[in-house]
Amino acid sequence: QVAFVESGGGLVQPGGSLRLSCTTSMNSFTILSLGWFRQTPGNQREMVAIISVGGTTTYADSVKGRFTIARDNAKRTGYLEMNNLQVDDTAVYYCNSGDRRFANWGQGTQVTVSS
């Protein structure tokens, strides 16, 4: 089960910005919370940001004030705007339902922050 396809990652310098996108063909997108998660080798996935059906957002402390999560229901697309990126933000970024209900994660998109 592949629910989401992530894109937009790449190499960026510290302090730079990047916008990630994830798309889905699921008709239920509008009634699901949308979450962004990230993972580095040897570590568990961690929550980065979640936006609820009603638009309420939550962020990990490490990214609060720098990242913004958004969604476009008409396009069945979620976004993660990342500003002032730091080396510690380097990870593979994934999207899923906010409650991680879809067991088969997508390939993710690699974000590498380096000078």
URSULQUI-V100865 format. One record per helix or strand. SS is the DSSP state (~ for helix, > for strand). FROM is the first residue (numbers start at 1). LEN is the number of residues. Records with the same first field share a line. If there is no record, write none. Layout:
SS: FROM-LEN / FROM-LEN
This chain:
>: 5-3 / 10-3 / 18-6 / 34-6 / 46-6 / 57-3 / 67-6 / 77-6 / 91-7 / 109-5
~: 27-5 / 73-3 / 87-3
